[in-house]
Amino acid sequence: MNHWLETQRDILLASIISEDFEQACAVLSPIREYTSQKSVLPEYEQKLLIQILFILKRFHQKLSGSFKSTFENYHTCFRQYLAGLAKHGRKATGWVDEATYFSRLTLSDSQLQAVYQTLVTFQLSTGCSHYCRRCNEWALPGVRSHFSFSAVKTILKHLFRHDNQEFTLYGASDPLDWEGQAADEKKTGGPYPTIEDILEFIAEQGGHPEYGLLTKVPKGKTGLLERLARNNADLSVSMTDKNRMRLTPVFKRLPQLHKQHDFDDLMIPAFHDEDFDSVKPSISDTYGTEIT
């Protein structure tokens, strides 16, 4: 059964394509009324609203006169509403412990063991500093939650017990975004654990994951990147127009750092890839189980 907002999105798109702009405006009014009554929205509804925002942006050139002005007003309204939700979400970042996570799973013991054996992606955080669409379809901006350090260690122990070394510590997220809590035990210094502490724990467990880290280096995490590089961590930096100038001094200081995706056809700025008129290489295709 389709969600009401999903149905409204479909009617809106059909109305605009058929140039029935009165019907399109009639669809937008109850959407604005619906959002005006909500101080928070589930992630799925936020993604639907982002899609509606893109529809308005993509097709507003087809309009003229009062219809164009009306669409622009709705676009501004929804954009500001989503920006407010994103700001609130960043302030409300939380942690998911192992008891909470495992209580939500509806897997038998044998199914859970199969997850550990076949897992290829261990997503440490929900959301990302970059929210690139190609990585996370209709992604929401910002980090919204993390696995707790205790949960991370518990899951990693299960993976190693099942002799699984073929997984990544990211997926629709940036591994350098992950943060533990101030009360967590940590060995690498700093006010809270970081990915550096996770790598330290992996080493203590005798783990040797086949795949290293891939990061775009969130703002404020350059120091962490440099510590990881100096400790010979297995990591590469994904280059885009968004981080190239900011990271140039780092590469001069640490020439051993590896660059990835340093090509024009793979530079896809966040929120600027709403049309798929051309096929580009994918950098995130994997097959297997994911923990998110």
RODO-2510 file (C-alpha; in nm, 4 decimals, decimal comma):
residues 292
     n   res          X          Y          Z
     1     m     0,0000     0,0000     0,0000
     2     n     0,1462     0,3345    -0,1050
     3     h     0,2152     0,6042     0,1509
     4     w    -0,0107     0,9104     0,1136
     5     l     0,2877     1,1374     0,0457
     6     e     0,4189     0,8933    -0,2140
     7     t     0,0824     0,9032    -0,3935
     8     q     0,0826     1,2843    -0,3833
     9     r     0,4324     1,2870    -0,5335
    10     d     0,3190     1,0651    -0,8213
    11     i     0,0093     1,2770    -0,8898
    12     l     0,2212     1,5925    -0,8823
    13     l     0,4682     1,4552    -1,1351
    14     a     0,1921     1,3269    -1,3651
    15     s     0,0104     1,6607    -1,3455
    16     i     0,3204     1,8612    -1,4380
    17     i     0,4145     1,6328    -1,7265
    18     s     0,0599     1,6558    -1,8638
    19     e     0,0730     2,0356    -1,8049
    20     d    -0,2292     2,0285    -1,5728
    21     f    -0,0804     2,2938    -1,3458
    22     e    -0,4038     2,3629    -1,1608
    23     q    -0,4080     2,0000    -1,0481
    24     a    -0,0421     2,0246    -0,9509
    25     c    -0,1142     2,3260    -0,7280
    26     a    -0,4095     2,1415    -0,5771
    27     v    -0,1740     1,8579    -0,4825
    28     l     0,0883     2,0866    -0,3275
    29     s    -0,1527     2,2642    -0,0922
    30     p    -0,2352     1,9604     0,1276
    31     i     0,1328     1,8621     0,1324
    32     r     0,2204     2,2006     0,2802
    33     e    -0,0660     2,1669     0,5264
    34     y     0,0586     1,8220     0,6264
    35     t     0,4161     1,9378     0,6865
    36     s     0,3055     2,2500     0,8740
    37     q     0,1594     2,0222     1,1418
    38     k     0,4766     1,8109     1,1790
    39     s     0,7809     1,9213     1,3762
    40     v     0,9530     1,5952     1,2796
    41     l     0,9124     1,3557     0,9872
    42     p     1,0180     0,9912     0,9507
    43     e     1,3189     0,9511     0,7241
    44     y     1,1111     0,7909     0,4480
    45     e     0,8762     1,0910     0,4399
    46     q     1,1706     1,3311     0,4374
    47     k     1,3077     1,1512     0,1313
    48     l     0,9697     1,1755    -0,0406
    49     l     0,9604     1,5476     0,0315
    50     i     1,3123     1,5847    -0,1122
    51     q     1,1855     1,4152    -0,4285
    52     i     0,8934     1,6586    -0,4444
    53     l     1,1415     1,9436    -0,4024
    54     f     1,3424     1,8134    -0,6975
    55     i     1,0295     1,7827    -0,9107
    56     l     0,9536     2,1499    -0,8455
    57     k     1,3114     2,2481    -0,9229
    58     r     1,3343     2,0356    -1,2352
    59     f     1,0111     2,1465    -1,4003
    60     h     0,9621     2,5055    -1,2895
    61     q     1,1007     2,6283    -1,6241
    62     k     0,7901     2,4829    -1,7925
    63     l     0,5776     2,7326    -1,6007
    64     s     0,4947     3,0980    -1,6447
    65     g     0,2959     3,3674    -1,4685
    66     s     0,1120     3,2836    -1,1477
    67     f     0,1874     2,9109    -1,1727
    68     k     0,5622     2,9750    -1,1763
    69     s     0,5355     3,2060    -0,8763
    70     t     0,3220     2,9526    -0,6882
    71     f     0,5669     2,6693    -0,7547
    72     e     0,8608     2,8843    -0,6447
    73     n     0,6808     2,9674    -0,3190
    74     y     0,6158     2,5986    -0,2498
    75     h     0,9786     2,5167    -0,3347
    76     t     1,1033     2,7767    -0,0859
    77     c     0,8603     2,6558     0,1790
    78     f     0,9619     2,2882     0,1498
    79     r     1,3328     2,3722     0,1267
    80     q     1,3217     2,5760     0,4458
    81     y     1,1189     2,3072     0,6217
    82     l     1,3700     2,0363     0,5268
    83     a     1,6605     2,2579     0,6353
    84     g     1,4952     2,2932     0,9758
    85     l     1,4529     1,9160     1,0050
    86     a     1,8190     1,8634     0,9133
    87     k     1,9334     2,1158     1,1750
    88     h     1,7216     1,9469     1,4418
    89     g     1,8505     1,6034     1,3384
    90     r     2,2141     1,7081     1,3760
    91     k     2,1437     1,8355     1,7273
    92     a     1,9678     1,5117     1,8214
    93     t     2,2431     1,2690     1,7160
    94     g     2,2222     0,9535     1,9300
    95     w     2,3813     0,6134     1,9807
    96     v     2,2350     0,2666     1,9288
    97     d     2,3604     0,0038     2,1745
    98     e     2,3752    -0,3682     2,1019
    99     a     2,0701    -0,4557     2,3146
   100     t     1,8535    -0,2071     2,1250
   101     y     1,9880    -0,3098     1,7850
   102     f     1,9544    -0,6844     1,8317
   103     s     1,6072    -0,6473     1,9841
   104     r     1,4900    -0,4950     1,6563
   105     l     1,6085    -0,7866     1,4453
   106     t     1,3594    -1,0586     1,3560
   107     l     1,6209    -1,3180     1,2646
   108     s     1,6576    -1,6724     1,3879
   109     d     1,9913    -1,7715     1,5369
   110     s     2,0912    -1,9522     1,2180
   111     q     1,9980    -1,6504     1,0076
   112     l     2,2037    -1,4227     1,2305
   113     q     2,5039    -1,6525     1,1975
   114     a     2,4628    -1,6358     0,8195
   115     v     2,4662    -1,2550     0,8437
   116     y     2,7999    -1,2610     1,0224
   117     q     2,9432    -1,5023     0,7685
   118     t     2,8346    -1,3082     0,4606
   119     l     2,8464    -0,9488     0,5821
   120     v     3,0243    -0,7097     0,3452
   121     t     2,9187    -0,3707     0,4837
   122     f     2,9205    -0,2582     0,8456
   123     q     2,7702     0,0916     0,8430
   124     l     2,8856     0,2580     1,1647
   125     s     2,6674     0,5695     1,1339
   126     t     2,3270     0,6614     0,9991
   127     g     2,3696     0,9523     0,7656
   128     c     2,6837     1,1179     0,6419
   129     s     2,8543     1,4547     0,6310
   130     h     2,8446     1,4378     0,2511
   131     y     2,5093     1,2697     0,1689
   132     c     2,6053     1,2066    -0,1944
   133     r     2,3061     1,0767    -0,3865
   134     r     2,4999     0,8099    -0,5781
   135     c     2,5941     0,6492    -0,2445
   136     n     2,2648     0,6914    -0,0595
   137     e     1,9603     0,7435    -0,2802
   138     w     1,7701     1,0620    -0,1871
   139     a     2,0000     1,0885     0,1110
   140     l     1,9224     1,3106     0,4064
   141     p     2,1898     1,5608     0,5093
   142     g     2,3999     1,5050     0,8165
   143     v     2,4824     1,2276     1,0616
   144     r     2,1815     1,1250     1,2709
   145     s     2,3011     0,8309     1,4823
   146     h     2,5945     0,6001     1,5499
   147     f     2,6406     0,2475     1,6726
   148     s     2,7749     0,2708     2,0271
   149     f     3,1387     0,1713     2,0763
   150     s     3,0220    -0,1310     2,2739
   151     a     2,7906    -0,2390     1,9901
   152     v     3,0697    -0,1941     1,7346
   153     k     3,3048    -0,4137     1,9382
   154     t     3,0377    -0,6808     1,9908
   155     i     2,9555    -0,7034     1,6208
   156     l     3,3223    -0,7079     1,5221
   157     k     3,3857    -0,9973     1,7624
   158     h     3,1042    -1,1930     1,5979
   159     l     3,2494    -1,1257     1,2534
   160     f     3,5948    -1,2478     1,3525
   161     r     3,4524    -1,5575     1,5234
   162     h     3,2928    -1,6420     1,1906
   163     d     3,6236    -1,5837     1,0140
   164     n     3,4839    -1,2900     0,8201
   165     q     3,7544    -1,0432     0,7200
   166     e     3,5864    -0,9255     0,3982
   167     f     3,3838    -0,6260     0,5075
   168     t     3,4024    -0,2469     0,4930
   169     l     3,3427    -0,0079     0,7813
   170     y     3,1340     0,2307     0,5741
   171     g     2,8454     0,2310     0,3319
   172     a     2,6156     0,5306     0,2773
   173     s     2,8379     0,6874     0,5434
   174     d     3,1907     0,8130     0,6012
   175     p     3,3993     0,6111     0,8505
   176     l     3,5589     0,9282     0,9879
   177     d     3,2135     1,0562     1,0863
   178     w     3,1777     0,7885     1,3526
   179     e     3,2089     0,9062     1,7118
   180     g     3,1630     0,7276     2,0415
   181     q     3,0598     0,8844     2,3693
   182     a     3,2762     1,0658     2,6212
   183     a     3,2163     0,7937     2,8826
   184     d     3,3475     0,5160     2,6531
   185     e     3,6827     0,3575     2,7206
   186     k     3,9355     0,4763     2,4653
   187     k     4,3069     0,4358     2,4064
   188     t     4,3987     0,6909     2,1435
   189     g     4,3234     1,0093     2,3367
   190     g     4,0706     1,2760     2,2601
   191     p     3,7360     1,3474     2,4256
   192     y     3,5592     1,0439     2,2703
   193     p     3,6431     0,7337     2,0666
   194     t     3,6854     0,7668     1,6902
   195     i     3,7490     0,5277     1,4036
   196     e     4,1080     0,5246     1,5310
   197     d     3,9900     0,3406     1,8436
   198     i     3,7935     0,0936     1,6319
   199     l     4,1031     0,0137     1,4271
   200     e     4,2977    -0,0293     1,7519
   201     f     4,0356    -0,2755     1,8748
   202     i     4,0456    -0,4677     1,5455
   203     a     4,4215    -0,5023     1,5797
   204     e     4,3844    -0,6272     1,9379
   205     q     4,1416    -0,8926     1,8159
   206     g     4,3876    -1,0074     1,5521
   207     g     4,1585    -0,8868     1,2753
   208     h     4,2907    -0,8044     0,9303
   209     p     3,9965    -0,6789     0,7211
   210     e     4,0647    -0,7189     0,3511
   211     y     3,9257    -0,3745     0,2702
   212     g     4,0550    -0,0448     0,4042
   213     l     3,8763     0,2807     0,4748
   214     l     3,7495     0,5192     0,2091
   215     t     3,6780     0,8742     0,3210
   216     k     3,6052     1,2157     0,1803
   217     v     3,7368     1,3583     0,5091
   218     p     3,4502     1,5392     0,6833
   219     k     3,5234     1,8947     0,7866
   220     g     3,6941     1,8988     1,1247
   221     k     3,8407     1,5512     1,0757
   222     t     4,1652     1,6439     0,8986
   223     g     4,3666     1,5893     1,2180
   224     l     4,2167     1,2421     1,2526
   225     l     4,3065     1,1665     0,8907
   226     e     4,6671     1,2700     0,9500
   227     r     4,6974     1,0540     1,2632
   228     l     4,5603     0,7553     1,0748
   229     a     4,8001     0,8131     0,7857
   230     r     5,1005     0,8454     1,0158
   231     n     4,9995     0,5192     1,1839
   232     n     4,9942     0,3529     0,8409
   233     a     4,6219     0,2835     0,8467
   234     d     4,4826     0,1265     0,5312
   235     l     4,2817     0,4161     0,3920
   236     s     4,2249     0,6182     0,0783
   237     v     4,0733     0,9601     0,0186
   238     s     3,7907     0,9993    -0,2306
   239     m     3,8540     1,3232    -0,4172
   240     t     3,5829     1,5636    -0,5331
   241     d     3,5587     1,9315    -0,6145
   242     k     3,4208     1,9711    -0,2619
   243     n     3,7348     1,8622    -0,0793
   244     r     4,0201     1,9076    -0,3268
   245     m     4,1422     2,2526    -0,2187
   246     r     4,0863     2,1815     0,1501
   247     l     4,2977     1,8642     0,1395
   248     t     4,5784     1,9828    -0,0903
   249     p     4,8004     2,0888     0,2058
   250     v     4,7430     1,7490     0,3692
   251     f     4,8667     1,5627     0,0617
   252     k     5,1746     1,7840     0,0527
   253     r     5,2542     1,6892     0,4140
   254     l     5,1605     1,3237     0,3677
   255     p     5,2400     1,2183     0,0100
   256     q     5,1868     0,8524     0,1058
   257     l     4,8091     0,9121     0,1223
   258     h     4,6209     0,7373    -0,1578
   259     k     4,3666     0,9180    -0,3746
   260     q     4,0596     0,7505    -0,5218
   261     h     3,8028     0,8591    -0,7816
   262     d     4,0194     1,1505    -0,8880
   263     f     3,8441     1,1727    -1,2248
   264     d     3,5955     1,4170    -1,3692
   265     d     3,3356     1,1512    -1,4547
   266     l     3,3168     1,0423    -1,0906
   267     m     3,2847     1,3856    -0,9325
   268     i     2,9193     1,3951    -0,8342
   269     p     2,8469     1,6854    -0,5970
   270     a     2,5851     1,6186    -0,3316
   271     f     2,2305     1,7203    -0,4281
   272     h     2,3306     1,7891    -0,7920
   273     d     2,2626     1,4522    -0,9514
   274     e     1,8854     1,4518    -0,9745
   275     d     1,8824     1,3452    -1,3387
   276     f     2,0334     1,0281    -1,4752
   277     d     2,0662     1,1249    -1,8403
   278     s     2,3993     0,9472    -1,8733
   279     v     2,5418     0,6295    -1,7304
   280     k     2,8531     0,6737    -1,5160
   281     p     3,0726     0,4159    -1,3434
   282     s     2,9522     0,3082    -1,0018
   283     i     3,1956     0,3179    -0,7124
   284     s     2,9744     0,1472    -0,4551
   285     d     2,8489    -0,1803    -0,6040
   286     t     2,8736    -0,4676    -0,3564
   287     y     2,6946    -0,7960    -0,3098
   288     g     2,6344    -0,9450     0,0334
   289     t     2,4835    -0,8685     0,3724
   290     e     2,4831    -0,5255     0,5313
   291     i     2,4514    -0,4173     0,8943
   292     t     2,3080    -0,0650     0,9165
***
